Amino acid sequence: METSLQSEEPTEKRLPLAGPRVSPARTATACVASLVLPGLGHLVLGRWARGVIIGLAIVLMAVSGFWMKGHFFTPERGEWLTWFFSFLNLGLGVPYFVSLAADVGFKFPPMQAAESTFEYGNTFLMVAGALNMLATLDAYDIAVGRKG
Amino acid sequence: MTHFLALLLFSALVSVVFAALSSEHPETPGRVTYGLKVFGYFVLIGLAIAWVLYPLPL
């Protein structure tokens, strides 16, 4: 009898919340907003300073990427690295799709690829996307109370 | 834009975001210290890798 009672005890310990939880709707809004514009998710949650700092840094990184003659990637058949690079670019969210729809920032002439900063620019654009994914996860953690 | 300036810009922007996202440093002074440390590590390790790779015929 005692054994069966012991086996029903929960084995998983829940960590105490680091901050207040918000409603599921606001959580979803914050995550989507993070992907609409870097830092916007934190603004939705009232984290103004963090949102502005993260947003400015990521946008500056993406702008620097284009300034250094980088470009966005699209997945190409047989070129598996372009799938990974595109996934990282996708992290920027709506700006990536706006560029895709306007066909801006994807094609590049051979002269652009010959620039010494070409690969740096590509790296900046990919890392900007990856950082925005981290920022989106951070906004989710704040919304569910895992982070203060 | 030199290679070194690109390294500095990259390190600065990434360390700012890392410091802002850090969960281990909830207070601002801790975040600033952490950001400066990450920036320093990026620059030093970048220079070390460049120094190792420089003589290689790549």
N, CA and C atoms of all chains as a GROMACS GRO file, in nm:
protein
  618
    1MET      N    1   0.084  -0.121   0.000
    1MET     CA    2   0.000   0.000   0.000
    1MET      C    3   0.087   0.126   0.000
    2GLU      N    4   0.187   0.123   0.091
    2GLU     CA    5   0.276   0.240   0.098
    2GLU      C    6   0.353   0.260  -0.031
    3THR      N    7   0.390   0.147  -0.090
    3THR     CA    8   0.469   0.154  -0.212
    3THR      C    9   0.390   0.221  -0.323
    4SER      N   10   0.259   0.186  -0.335
    4SER     CA   11   0.180   0.245  -0.442
    4SER      C   12   0.160   0.395  -0.419
    5LEU      N   13   0.148   0.434  -0.290
    5LEU     CA   14   0.133   0.578  -0.263
    5LEU      C   15   0.260   0.653  -0.300
    6GLN      N   16   0.374   0.592  -0.268
    6GLN     CA   17   0.501   0.659  -0.300
    6GLN      C   18   0.519   0.674  -0.451
    7SER      N   19   0.475   0.574  -0.526
    7SER     CA   20   0.496   0.580  -0.670
    7SER      C   21   0.410   0.688  -0.736
    8GLU      N   22   0.301   0.728  -0.667
    8GLU     CA   23   0.215   0.832  -0.726
    8GLU      C   24   0.266   0.973  -0.698
    9GLU      N   25   0.366   0.985  -0.611
    9GLU     CA   26   0.420   1.119  -0.583
    9GLU      C   27   0.491   1.175  -0.706
   10PRO      N   28   0.471   1.301  -0.733
   10PRO     CA   29   0.539   1.359  -0.849
   10PRO      C   30   0.690   1.360  -0.831
   11THR      N   31   0.760   1.317  -0.931
   11THR     CA   32   0.906   1.314  -0.922
   11THR      C   33   0.968   1.444  -0.972
   12GLU      N   34   0.890   1.518  -1.052
   12GLU     CA   35   0.944   1.641  -1.110
   12GLU      C   36   0.924   1.759  -1.014
   13LYS      N   37   1.031   1.831  -0.985
   13LYS     CA   38   1.018   1.947  -0.898
   13LYS      C   39   1.005   2.071  -0.984
   14ARG      N   40   0.905   2.152  -0.954
   14ARG     CA   41   0.887   2.275  -1.030
   14ARG      C   42   0.970   2.387  -0.967
   15LEU      N   43   1.041   2.460  -1.052
   15LEU     CA   44   1.121   2.571  -1.003
   15LEU      C   45   1.028   2.688  -0.971
   16PRO      N   46   1.061   2.768  -0.871
   16PRO     CA   47   0.978   2.885  -0.843
   16PRO      C   48   0.986   2.985  -0.959
   17LEU      N   49   0.875   3.055  -0.983
   17LEU     CA   50   0.873   3.151  -1.093
   17LEU      C   51   0.965   3.269  -1.062
   18ALA      N   52   1.035   3.314  -1.164
   18ALA     CA   53   1.127   3.427  -1.146
   18ALA      C   54   1.054   3.561  -1.164
   19GLY      N   55   0.937   3.556  -1.222
   19GLY     CA   56   0.863   3.679  -1.246
   19GLY      C   57   0.715   3.649  -1.266
   20PRO      N   58   0.632   3.752  -1.282
   20PRO     CA   59   0.489   3.727  -1.301
   20PRO      C   60   0.460   3.666  -1.438
   21ARG      N   61   0.358   3.581  -1.443
   21ARG     CA   62   0.314   3.523  -1.571
   21ARG      C   63   0.215   3.617  -1.636
   22VAL      N   64   0.214   3.615  -1.768
   22VAL     CA   65   0.111   3.693  -1.839
   22VAL      C   66   0.016   3.593  -1.906
   23SER      N   67  -0.091   3.643  -1.962
   23SER     CA   68  -0.192   3.556  -2.022
   23SER      C   69  -0.135   3.487  -2.146
   24PRO      N   70  -0.190   3.369  -2.180
   24PRO     CA   71  -0.141   3.300  -2.302
   24PRO      C   72  -0.152   3.387  -2.427
   25ALA      N   73  -0.258   3.468  -2.434
   25ALA     CA   74  -0.275   3.554  -2.554
   25ALA      C   75  -0.162   3.655  -2.563
   26ARG      N   76  -0.126   3.713  -2.446
   26ARG     CA   77  -0.018   3.812  -2.446
   26ARG      C   78   0.116   3.744  -2.473
   27THR      N   79   0.131   3.621  -2.424
   27THR     CA   80   0.254   3.545  -2.451
   27THR      C   81   0.271   3.524  -2.601
   28ALA      N   82   0.161   3.481  -2.664
   28ALA     CA   83   0.166   3.457  -2.809
   28ALA      C   84   0.192   3.588  -2.884
   29THR      N   85   0.126   3.696  -2.838
   29THR     CA   86   0.147   3.827  -2.903
   29THR      C   87   0.292   3.870  -2.893
   30ALA      N   88   0.353   3.848  -2.774
   30ALA     CA   89   0.493   3.888  -2.755
   30ALA      C   90   0.586   3.809  -2.847
   31CYS      N   91   0.560   3.678  -2.860
   31CYS     CA   92   0.646   3.595  -2.946
   31CYS      C   93   0.633   3.635  -3.092
   32VAL      N   94   0.508   3.658  -3.135
   32VAL     CA   95   0.487   3.699  -3.275
   32VAL      C   96   0.549   3.836  -3.298
   33ALA      N   97   0.530   3.926  -3.201
   33ALA     CA   98   0.586   4.062  -3.215
   33ALA      C   99   0.738   4.059  -3.226
   34SER      N  100   0.800   3.966  -3.153
   34SER     CA  101   0.947   3.953  -3.161
   34SER      C  102   0.991   3.917  -3.302
   35LEU      N  103   0.907   3.838  -3.369
   35LEU     CA  104   0.943   3.798  -3.506
   35LEU      C  105   0.900   3.902  -3.609
   36VAL      N  106   0.808   3.992  -3.569
   36VAL     CA  107   0.771   4.100  -3.661
   36VAL      C  108   0.884   4.202  -3.667
   37LEU      N  109   0.933   4.240  -3.551
   37LEU     CA  110   1.042   4.337  -3.544
   37LEU      C  111   1.127   4.305  -3.421
   38PRO      N  112   1.259   4.293  -3.435
   38PRO     CA  113   1.343   4.260  -3.319
   38PRO      C  114   1.320   4.357  -3.202
   39GLY      N  115   1.298   4.301  -3.085
   39GLY     CA  116   1.279   4.382  -2.964
   39GLY      C  117   1.134   4.415  -2.934
   40LEU      N  118   1.046   4.399  -3.034
   40LEU     CA  119   0.905   4.439  -3.015
   40LEU      C  120   0.835   4.350  -2.912
   41GLY      N  121   0.875   4.223  -2.904
   41GLY     CA  122   0.815   4.132  -2.807
   41GLY      C  123   0.838   4.177  -2.664
   42HIS      N  124   0.959   4.226  -2.638
   42HIS     CA  125   0.989   4.274  -2.504
   42HIS      C  126   0.910   4.401  -2.473
   43LEU      N  127   0.887   4.484  -2.577
   43LEU     CA  128   0.807   4.606  -2.555
   43LEU      C  129   0.664   4.567  -2.520
   44VAL      N  130   0.610   4.464  -2.585
   44VAL     CA  131   0.474   4.416  -2.555
   44VAL      C  132   0.464   4.374  -2.408
   45LEU      N  133   0.574   4.317  -2.356
   45LEU     CA  134   0.575   4.270  -2.217
   45LEU      C  135   0.614   4.380  -2.118
   46GLY      N  136   0.634   4.501  -2.170
   46GLY     CA  137   0.668   4.613  -2.082
   46GLY      C  138   0.814   4.621  -2.046
   47ARG      N  139   0.898   4.542  -2.111
   47ARG     CA  140   1.043   4.548  -2.084
   47ARG      C  141   1.106   4.645  -2.184
   48TRP      N  142   1.087   4.773  -2.158
   48TRP     CA  143   1.125   4.876  -2.254
   48TRP      C  144   1.275   4.880  -2.278
   49ALA      N  145   1.352   4.886  -2.172
   49ALA     CA  146   1.497   4.901  -2.189
   49ALA      C  147   1.555   4.781  -2.263
   50ARG      N  148   1.515   4.662  -2.219
   50ARG     CA  149   1.569   4.542  -2.283
   50ARG      C  150   1.527   4.534  -2.430
   51GLY      N  151   1.400   4.568  -2.454
   51GLY     CA  152   1.348   4.565  -2.592
   51GLY      C  153   1.421   4.661  -2.684
   52VAL      N  154   1.443   4.783  -2.636
   52VAL     CA  155   1.510   4.884  -2.719
   52VAL      C  156   1.655   4.843  -2.745
   53ILE      N  157   1.724   4.796  -2.640
   53ILE     CA  158   1.866   4.759  -2.656
   53ILE      C  159   1.879   4.641  -2.753
   54ILE      N  160   1.798   4.537  -2.731
   54ILE     CA  161   1.805   4.419  -2.818
   54ILE      C  162   1.766   4.457  -2.961
   55GLY      N  163   1.658   4.533  -2.973
   55GLY     CA  164   1.610   4.572  -3.107
   55GLY      C  165   1.714   4.653  -3.183
   56LEU      N  166   1.770   4.753  -3.116
   56LEU     CA  167   1.870   4.837  -3.183
   56LEU      C  168   1.992   4.755  -3.225
   57ALA      N  169   2.039   4.668  -3.134
   57ALA     CA  170   2.160   4.589  -3.164
   57ALA      C  171   2.136   4.496  -3.283
   58ILE      N  172   2.020   4.430  -3.286
   58ILE     CA  173   1.993   4.334  -3.394
   58ILE      C  174   1.971   4.407  -3.526
   59VAL      N  175   1.896   4.518  -3.521
   59VAL     CA  176   1.871   4.594  -3.645
   59VAL      C  177   2.004   4.651  -3.698
   60LEU      N  178   2.086   4.704  -3.607
   60LEU     CA  179   2.217   4.757  -3.647
   60LEU      C  180   2.303   4.647  -3.709
   61MET      N  181   2.292   4.526  -3.654
   61MET     CA  182   2.370   4.416  -3.708
   61MET      C  183   2.323   4.380  -3.850
   62ALA      N  184   2.191   4.379  -3.869
   62ALA     CA  185   2.138   4.347  -4.002
   62ALA      C  186   2.174   4.456  -4.103
   63VAL      N  187   2.161   4.582  -4.061
   63VAL     CA  188   2.195   4.694  -4.151
   63VAL      C  189   2.344   4.689  -4.186
   64SER      N  190   2.427   4.658  -4.084
   64SER     CA  191   2.572   4.647  -4.110
   64SER      C  192   2.599   4.535  -4.210
   65GLY      N  193   2.522   4.427  -4.197
   65GLY     CA  194   2.539   4.315  -4.291
   65GLY      C  195   2.517   4.358  -4.435
   66PHE      N  196   2.410   4.434  -4.457
   66PHE     CA  197   2.385   4.483  -4.594
   66PHE      C  198   2.490   4.586  -4.637
   67TRP      N  199   2.530   4.669  -4.540
   67TRP     CA  200   2.632   4.771  -4.570
   67TRP      C  201   2.764   4.705  -4.612
   68MET      N  202   2.790   4.589  -4.554
   68MET     CA  203   2.913   4.516  -4.590
   68MET      C  204   2.891   4.426  -4.711
   69LYS      N  205   2.785   4.453  -4.785
   69LYS     CA  206   2.756   4.385  -4.912
   69LYS      C  207   2.710   4.241  -4.894
   70GLY      N  208   2.657   4.210  -4.778
   70GLY     CA  209   2.603   4.076  -4.758
   70GLY      C  210   2.466   4.062  -4.823
   71HIS      N  211   2.412   3.942  -4.819
   71HIS     CA  212   2.280   3.918  -4.880
   71HIS      C  213   2.207   3.810  -4.803
   72PHE      N  214   2.073   3.806  -4.820
   72PHE     CA  215   1.992   3.699  -4.762
   72PHE      C  216   2.004   3.574  -4.849
   73PHE      N  217   1.980   3.460  -4.787
   73PHE     CA  218   1.984   3.332  -4.860
   73PHE      C  219   1.843   3.278  -4.880
   74THR      N  220   1.825   3.199  -4.985
   74THR     CA  221   1.705   3.118  -5.003
   74THR      C  222   1.751   2.974  -5.020
   75PRO      N  223   1.668   2.877  -4.974
   75PRO     CA  224   1.709   2.737  -4.988
   75PRO      C  225   1.723   2.697  -5.134
   76GLU      N  226   1.832   2.627  -5.165
   76GLU     CA  227   1.854   2.580  -5.303
   76GLU      C  228   1.869   2.428  -5.301
   77ARG      N  229   1.810   2.365  -5.400
   77ARG     CA  230   1.817   2.219  -5.411
   77ARG      C  231   1.962   2.175  -5.431
   78GLY      N  232   2.006   2.078  -5.348
   78GLY     CA  233   2.141   2.026  -5.362
   78GLY      C  234   2.247   2.106  -5.287
   79GLU      N  235   2.208   2.223  -5.236
   79GLU     CA  236   2.302   2.307  -5.160
   79GLU      C  237   2.252   2.313  -5.016
   80TRP      N  238   2.288   2.210  -4.935
   80TRP     CA  239   2.226   2.200  -4.802
   80TRP      C  240   2.263   2.314  -4.710
   81LEU      N  241   2.381   2.374  -4.731
   81LEU     CA  242   2.419   2.486  -4.644
   81LEU      C  243   2.325   2.606  -4.661
   82THR      N  244   2.272   2.623  -4.783
   82THR     CA  245   2.182   2.736  -4.806
   82THR      C  246   2.053   2.720  -4.724
   83TRP      N  247   2.016   2.596  -4.694
   83TRP     CA  248   1.897   2.572  -4.610
   83TRP      C  249   1.924   2.620  -4.468
   84PHE      N  250   2.043   2.589  -4.418
   84PHE     CA  251   2.081   2.633  -4.283
   84PHE      C  252   2.093   2.785  -4.277
   85PHE      N  253   2.160   2.843  -4.378
   85PHE     CA  254   2.176   2.989  -4.382
   85PHE      C  255   2.040   3.059  -4.392
   86SER      N  256   1.950   3.001  -4.473
   86SER     CA  257   1.816   3.061  -4.488
   86SER      C  258   1.740   3.054  -4.356
   87PHE      N  259   1.757   2.941  -4.284
   87PHE     CA  260   1.691   2.927  -4.155
   87PHE      C  261   1.738   3.037  -4.059
   88LEU      N  262   1.868   3.063  -4.059
   88LEU     CA  263   1.920   3.170  -3.972
   88LEU      C  264   1.867   3.306  -4.016
   89ASN      N  265   1.865   3.330  -4.148
   89ASN     CA  266   1.810   3.456  -4.198
   89ASN      C  267   1.662   3.471  -4.159
   90LEU      N  268   1.590   3.358  -4.162
   90LEU     CA  269   1.447   3.360  -4.128
   90LEU      C  270   1.423   3.411  -3.987
   91GLY      N  271   1.522   3.395  -3.901
   91GLY     CA  272   1.509   3.441  -3.763
   91GLY      C  273   1.477   3.589  -3.754
   92LEU      N  274   1.511   3.666  -3.857
   92LEU     CA  275   1.480   3.808  -3.856
   92LEU      C  276   1.330   3.832  -3.872
   93GLY      N  277   1.259   3.730  -3.916
   93GLY     CA  278   1.113   3.738  -3.922
   93GLY      C  279   1.062   3.815  -4.042
   94VAL      N  280   0.971   3.908  -4.013
   94VAL     CA  281   0.902   3.979  -4.121
   94VAL      C  282   0.998   4.053  -4.216
   95PRO      N  283   1.103   4.118  -4.165
   95PRO     CA  284   1.195   4.185  -4.259
   95PRO      C  285   1.248   4.091  -4.368
   96TYR      N  286   1.269   3.965  -4.332
   96TYR     CA  287   1.316   3.868  -4.432
   96TYR      C  288   1.211   3.848  -4.540
   97PHE      N  289   1.085   3.830  -4.498
   97PHE     CA  290   0.978   3.806  -4.596
   97PHE      C  291   0.947   3.929  -4.680
   98VAL      N  292   0.959   4.047  -4.618
   98VAL     CA  293   0.940   4.171  -4.694
   98VAL      C  294   1.046   4.181  -4.802
   99SER      N  295   1.172   4.149  -4.766
   99SER     CA  296   1.280   4.152  -4.865
   99SER      C  297   1.255   4.049  -4.975
  100LEU      N  298   1.204   3.932  -4.933
  100LEU     CA  299   1.177   3.826  -5.031
  100LEU      C  300   1.067   3.870  -5.127
  101ALA      N  301   0.961   3.931  -5.073
  101ALA     CA  302   0.849   3.976  -5.157
  101ALA      C  303   0.893   4.087  -5.251
  102ALA      N  304   0.979   4.176  -5.201
  102ALA     CA  305   1.025   4.288  -5.284
  102ALA      C  306   1.145   4.251  -5.370
  103ASP      N  307   1.196   4.128  -5.349
  103ASP     CA  308   1.314   4.081  -5.422
  103ASP      C  309   1.433   4.176  -5.404
  104VAL      N  310   1.452   4.215  -5.280
  104VAL     CA  311   1.563   4.305  -5.246
  104VAL      C  312   1.654   4.232  -5.147
  105GLY      N  313   1.783   4.234  -5.172
  105GLY     CA  314   1.878   4.178  -5.077
  105GLY      C  315   1.909   4.031  -5.097
  106PHE      N  316   1.860   3.972  -5.205
  106PHE     CA  317   1.888   3.830  -5.230
  106PHE      C  318   1.987   3.809  -5.344
  107LYS      N  319   1.963   3.882  -5.453
  107LYS     CA  320   2.053   3.866  -5.567
  107LYS      C  321   2.174   3.957  -5.550
  108PHE      N  322   2.286   3.911  -5.603
  108PHE     CA  323   2.407   3.994  -5.594
  108PHE      C  324   2.491   3.973  -5.720
  109PRO      N  325   2.545   4.082  -5.774
  109PRO     CA  326   2.632   4.070  -5.891
  109PRO      C  327   2.768   4.014  -5.851
  110PRO      N  328   2.844   3.959  -5.945
  110PRO     CA  329   2.977   3.903  -5.913
  110PRO      C  330   3.070   4.006  -5.847
  111MET      N  331   3.055   4.134  -5.884
  111MET     CA  332   3.141   4.237  -5.824
  111MET      C  333   3.117   4.247  -5.673
  112GLN      N  334   2.990   4.227  -5.633
  112GLN     CA  335   2.958   4.235  -5.489
  112GLN      C  336   3.021   4.118  -5.414
  113ALA      N  337   3.019   4.001  -5.476
  113ALA     CA  338   3.079   3.883  -5.412
  113ALA      C  339   3.230   3.895  -5.401
  114ALA      N  340   3.288   3.981  -5.484
  114ALA     CA  341   3.433   3.999  -5.480
  114ALA      C  342   3.477   4.094  -5.369
  115GLU      N  343   3.382   4.164  -5.307
  115GLU     CA  344   3.416   4.256  -5.198
  115GLU      C  345   3.477   4.177  -5.081
  116SER      N  346   3.575   4.238  -5.015
  116SER     CA  347   3.641   4.168  -4.904
  116SER      C  348   3.547   4.149  -4.784
  117THR      N  349   3.444   4.232  -4.776
  117THR     CA  350   3.353   4.222  -4.661
  117THR      C  351   3.228   4.141  -4.693
  118PHE      N  352   3.223   4.081  -4.812
  118PHE     CA  353   3.102   4.009  -4.857
  118PHE      C  354   3.062   3.899  -4.757
  119GLU      N  355   3.158   3.814  -4.719
  119GLU     CA  356   3.126   3.705  -4.627
  119GLU      C  357   3.097   3.756  -4.486
  120TYR      N  358   3.165   3.865  -4.448
  120TYR     CA  359   3.133   3.925  -4.318
  120TYR      C  360   2.987   3.969  -4.317
  121GLY      N  361   2.946   4.033  -4.426
  121GLY     CA  362   2.807   4.081  -4.435
  121GLY      C  363   2.708   3.966  -4.422
  122ASN      N  364   2.736   3.856  -4.492
  122ASN     CA  365   2.648   3.739  -4.482
  122ASN      C  366   2.641   3.688  -4.338
  123THR      N  367   2.758   3.683  -4.273
  123THR     CA  368   2.763   3.635  -4.134
  123THR      C  369   2.685   3.727  -4.042
  124PHE      N  370   2.700   3.857  -4.061
  124PHE     CA  371   2.625   3.952  -3.978
  124PHE      C  372   2.474   3.930  -3.993
  125LEU      N  373   2.429   3.908  -4.117
  125LEU     CA  374   2.285   3.889  -4.140
  125LEU      C  375   2.236   3.760  -4.077
  126MET      N  376   2.317   3.654  -4.085
  126MET     CA  377   2.276   3.526  -4.027
  126MET      C  378   2.274   3.535  -3.874
  127VAL      N  379   2.377   3.596  -3.817
  127VAL     CA  380   2.384   3.605  -3.671
  127VAL      C  381   2.272   3.697  -3.618
  128ALA      N  382   2.238   3.801  -3.694
  128ALA     CA  383   2.126   3.887  -3.653
  128ALA      C  384   1.998   3.804  -3.642
  129GLY      N  385   1.976   3.715  -3.736
  129GLY     CA  386   1.858   3.627  -3.731
  129GLY      C  387   1.864   3.532  -3.613
  130ALA      N  388   1.981   3.474  -3.589
  130ALA     CA  389   1.996   3.381  -3.476
  130ALA      C  390   1.974   3.455  -3.343
  131LEU      N  391   2.026   3.577  -3.332
  131LEU     CA  392   2.006   3.654  -3.208
  131LEU      C  393   1.859   3.687  -3.188
  132ASN      N  394   1.788   3.714  -3.298
  132ASN     CA  395   1.645   3.744  -3.283
  132ASN      C  396   1.566   3.621  -3.239
  133MET      N  397   1.612   3.501  -3.281
  133MET     CA  398   1.548   3.379  -3.230
  133MET      C  399   1.568   3.369  -3.079
  134LEU      N  400   1.691   3.398  -3.034
  134LEU     CA  401   1.718   3.395  -2.889
  134LEU      C  402   1.632   3.499  -2.817
  135ALA      N  403   1.617   3.616  -2.879
  135ALA     CA  404   1.536   3.721  -2.818
  135ALA      C  405   1.389   3.678  -2.809
  136THR      N  406   1.342   3.605  -2.910
  136THR     CA  407   1.204   3.556  -2.907
  136THR      C  408   1.185   3.455  -2.794
  137LEU      N  409   1.284   3.365  -2.777
  137LEU     CA  410   1.277   3.268  -2.668
  137LEU      C  411   1.283   3.339  -2.533
  138ASP      N  412   1.363   3.446  -2.526
  138ASP     CA  413   1.373   3.523  -2.402
  138ASP      C  414   1.238   3.588  -2.370
  139ALA      N  415   1.172   3.642  -2.473
  139ALA     CA  416   1.040   3.704  -2.452
  139ALA      C  417   0.941   3.598  -2.402
  140TYR      N  418   0.949   3.478  -2.457
  140TYR     CA  419   0.860   3.368  -2.412
  140TYR      C  420   0.888   3.334  -2.266
  141ASP      N  421   1.018   3.322  -2.231
  141ASP     CA  422   1.054   3.289  -2.093
  141ASP      C  423   1.003   3.395  -1.995
  142ILE      N  424   1.014   3.521  -2.035
  142ILE     CA  425   0.964   3.629  -1.948
  142ILE      C  426   0.812   3.618  -1.933
  143ALA      N  427   0.744   3.590  -2.045
  143ALA     CA  428   0.598   3.586  -2.044
  143ALA      C  429   0.545   3.472  -1.956
  144VAL      N  430   0.615   3.358  -1.954
  144VAL     CA  431   0.566   3.246  -1.873
  144VAL      C  432   0.625   3.246  -1.732
  145GLY      N  433   0.703   3.349  -1.700
  145GLY     CA  434   0.753   3.365  -1.564
  145GLY      C  435   0.883   3.294  -1.534
  146ARG      N  436   0.948   3.241  -1.635
  146ARG     CA  437   1.075   3.172  -1.610
  146ARG      C  438   1.189   3.269  -1.586
  147LYS      N  439   1.174   3.391  -1.639
  147LYS     CA  440   1.277   3.493  -1.623
  147LYS      C  441   1.215   3.617  -1.562
  148GLY      N  442   1.295   3.687  -1.487
  148GLY     CA  443   1.245   3.809  -1.425
  148GLY      C  444   1.255   3.929  -1.515
  149MET      N  445   3.619   4.941  -4.424
  149MET     CA  446   3.599   4.846  -4.314
  149MET      C  447   3.711   4.742  -4.314
  150THR      N  448   3.792   4.745  -4.211
  150THR     CA  449   3.899   4.646  -4.202
  150THR      C  450   3.846   4.520  -4.134
  151HIS      N  451   3.924   4.414  -4.142
  151HIS     CA  452   3.884   4.289  -4.077
  151HIS      C  453   3.872   4.310  -3.926
  152PHE      N  454   3.966   4.387  -3.870
  152PHE     CA  455   3.966   4.408  -3.726
  152PHE      C  456   3.845   4.490  -3.682
  153LEU      N  457   3.808   4.590  -3.763
  153LEU     CA  458   3.690   4.670  -3.730
  153LEU      C  459   3.564   4.584  -3.735
  154ALA      N  460   3.558   4.495  -3.834
  154ALA     CA  461   3.444   4.403  -3.844
  154ALA      C  462   3.437   4.315  -3.720
  155LEU      N  463   3.553   4.269  -3.673
  155LEU     CA  464   3.558   4.186  -3.552
  155LEU      C  465   3.508   4.265  -3.431
  156LEU      N  466   3.552   4.391  -3.420
  156LEU     CA  467   3.510   4.474  -3.306
  156LEU      C  468   3.359   4.499  -3.310
  157LEU      N  469   3.307   4.531  -3.430
  157LEU     CA  470   3.164   4.560  -3.444
  157LEU      C  471   3.081   4.435  -3.412
  158PHE      N  472   3.122   4.323  -3.466
  158PHE     CA  473   3.051   4.196  -3.440
  158PHE      C  474   3.052   4.164  -3.290
  159SER      N  475   3.170   4.174  -3.229
  159SER     CA  476   3.183   4.142  -3.087
  159SER      C  477   3.098   4.235  -3.002
  160ALA      N  478   3.098   4.363  -3.037
  160ALA     CA  479   3.022   4.461  -2.958
  160ALA      C  480   2.872   4.432  -2.966
  161LEU      N  481   2.822   4.410  -3.087
  161LEU     CA  482   2.677   4.390  -3.103
  161LEU      C  483   2.631   4.259  -3.037
  162VAL      N  484   2.707   4.152  -3.057
  162VAL     CA  485   2.667   4.023  -2.999
  162VAL      C  486   2.677   4.028  -2.847
  163SER      N  487   2.781   4.092  -2.794
  163SER     CA  488   2.794   4.096  -2.648
  163SER      C  489   2.684   4.183  -2.585
  164VAL      N  490   2.640   4.287  -2.655
  164VAL     CA  491   2.529   4.368  -2.603
  164VAL      C  492   2.403   4.282  -2.591
  165VAL      N  493   2.374   4.205  -2.696
  165VAL     CA  494   2.253   4.120  -2.694
  165VAL      C  495   2.267   4.011  -2.588
  166PHE      N  496   2.384   3.947  -2.581
  166PHE     CA  497   2.405   3.842  -2.480
  166PHE      C  498   2.386   3.899  -2.339
  167ALA      N  499   2.441   4.017  -2.316
  167ALA     CA  500   2.429   4.078  -2.183
  167ALA      C  501   2.282   4.109  -2.152
  168ALA      N  502   2.209   4.157  -2.252
  168ALA     CA  503   2.067   4.190  -2.230
  168ALA      C  504   1.984   4.065  -2.206
  169LEU      N  505   2.023   3.953  -2.266
  169LEU     CA  506   1.945   3.830  -2.253
  169LEU      C  507   1.988   3.745  -2.134
  170SER      N  508   2.100   3.781  -2.071
  170SER     CA  509   2.154   3.698  -1.964
  170SER      C  510   2.055   3.684  -1.848
  171SER      N  511   2.034   3.560  -1.804
  171SER     CA  512   1.946   3.536  -1.690
  171SER      C  513   2.024   3.525  -1.560
  172GLU      N  514   2.155   3.512  -1.571
  172GLU     CA  515   2.237   3.495  -1.451
  172GLU      C  516   2.274   3.629  -1.387
  173HIS      N  517   2.250   3.736  -1.460
  173HIS     CA  518   2.286   3.869  -1.407
  173HIS      C  519   2.163   3.959  -1.415
  174PRO      N  520   2.077   3.954  -1.314
  174PRO     CA  521   1.954   4.032  -1.319
  174PRO      C  522   1.975   4.183  -1.300
  175GLU      N  523   2.086   4.222  -1.237
  175GLU     CA  524   2.110   4.365  -1.213
  175GLU      C  525   2.196   4.425  -1.324
  176THR      N  526   2.176   4.556  -1.347
  176THR     CA  527   2.246   4.622  -1.457
  176THR      C  528   2.400   4.616  -1.445
  177PRO      N  529   2.459   4.643  -1.327
  177PRO     CA  530   2.607   4.636  -1.320
  177PRO      C  531   2.661   4.498  -1.358
  178GLY      N  532   2.590   4.393  -1.315
  178GLY     CA  533   2.631   4.257  -1.349
  178GLY      C  534   2.623   4.232  -1.498
  179ARG      N  535   2.518   4.285  -1.560
  179ARG     CA  536   2.502   4.269  -1.705
  179ARG      C  537   2.613   4.340  -1.781
  180VAL      N  538   2.646   4.461  -1.735
  180VAL     CA  539   2.752   4.539  -1.802
  180VAL      C  540   2.885   4.464  -1.793
  181THR      N  541   2.916   4.414  -1.673
  181THR     CA  542   3.041   4.340  -1.655
  181THR      C  543   3.043   4.216  -1.745
  182TYR      N  544   2.931   4.145  -1.748
  182TYR     CA  545   2.921   4.025  -1.830
  182TYR      C  546   2.939   4.059  -1.979
  183GLY      N  547   2.874   4.168  -2.023
  183GLY     CA  548   2.887   4.211  -2.162
  183GLY      C  549   3.030   4.246  -2.198
  184LEU      N  550   3.098   4.317  -2.107
  184LEU     CA  551   3.239   4.353  -2.132
  184LEU      C  552   3.327   4.228  -2.140
  185LYS      N  553   3.298   4.131  -2.051
  185LYS     CA  554   3.375   4.006  -2.053
  185LYS      C  555   3.355   3.933  -2.186
  186VAL      N  556   3.230   3.922  -2.229
  186VAL     CA  557   3.200   3.851  -2.355
  186VAL      C  558   3.269   3.921  -2.471
  187PHE      N  559   3.263   4.056  -2.470
  187PHE     CA  560   3.330   4.134  -2.575
  187PHE      C  561   3.480   4.104  -2.578
  188GLY      N  562   3.541   4.106  -2.460
  188GLY     CA  563   3.684   4.078  -2.451
  188GLY      C  564   3.719   3.938  -2.500
  189TYR      N  565   3.636   3.840  -2.461
  189TYR     CA  566   3.661   3.702  -2.505
  189TYR      C  567   3.652   3.690  -2.657
  190PHE      N  568   3.548   3.756  -2.714
  190PHE     CA  569   3.531   3.750  -2.860
  190PHE      C  570   3.655   3.804  -2.930
  191VAL      N  571   3.701   3.921  -2.885
  191VAL     CA  572   3.815   3.987  -2.951
  191VAL      C  573   3.942   3.904  -2.932
  192LEU      N  574   3.967   3.863  -2.807
  192LEU     CA  575   4.092   3.789  -2.780
  192LEU      C  576   4.094   3.655  -2.854
  193ILE      N  577   3.984   3.582  -2.848
  193ILE     CA  578   3.981   3.451  -2.914
  193ILE      C  579   3.987   3.468  -3.066
  194GLY      N  580   3.921   3.574  -3.117
  194GLY     CA  581   3.927   3.602  -3.262
  194GLY      C  582   4.071   3.630  -3.306
  195LEU      N  583   4.141   3.711  -3.226
  195LEU     CA  584   4.281   3.743  -3.259
  195LEU      C  585   4.368   3.618  -3.248
  196ALA      N  586   4.341   3.535  -3.146
  196ALA     CA  587   4.421   3.413  -3.128
  196ALA      C  588   4.400   3.318  -3.248
  197ILE      N  589   4.276   3.304  -3.291
  197ILE     CA  590   4.249   3.216  -3.406
  197ILE      C  591   4.315   3.272  -3.531
  198ALA      N  592   4.308   3.406  -3.549
  198ALA     CA  593   4.371   3.469  -3.665
  198ALA      C  594   4.522   3.446  -3.662
  199TRP      N  595   4.582   3.454  -3.543
  199TRP     CA  596   4.727   3.437  -3.529
  199TRP      C  597   4.767   3.294  -3.564
  200VAL      N  598   4.683   3.196  -3.524
  200VAL     CA  599   4.712   3.056  -3.554
  200VAL      C  600   4.696   3.030  -3.704
  201LEU      N  601   4.592   3.091  -3.763
  201LEU     CA  602   4.562   3.061  -3.904
  201LEU      C  603   4.652   3.137  -4.001
  202TYR      N  604   4.711   3.248  -3.953
  202TYR     CA  605   4.786   3.336  -4.044
  202TYR      C  606   4.894   3.265  -4.126
  203PRO      N  607   4.978   3.180  -4.064
  203PRO     CA  608   5.085   3.118  -4.145
  203PRO      C  609   5.036   3.004  -4.236
  204LEU      N  610   4.912   2.960  -4.217
  204LEU     CA  611   4.863   2.847  -4.297
  204LEU      C  612   4.833   2.893  -4.440
  205PRO      N  613   4.866   2.811  -4.538
  205PRO     CA  614   4.842   2.849  -4.679
  205PRO      C  615   4.696   2.824  -4.719
  206LEU      N  616   4.603   2.903  -4.665
  206LEU     CA  617   4.461   2.883  -4.695
  206LEU      C  618   4.418   2.963  -4.816
   0.00000   0.00000   0.00000
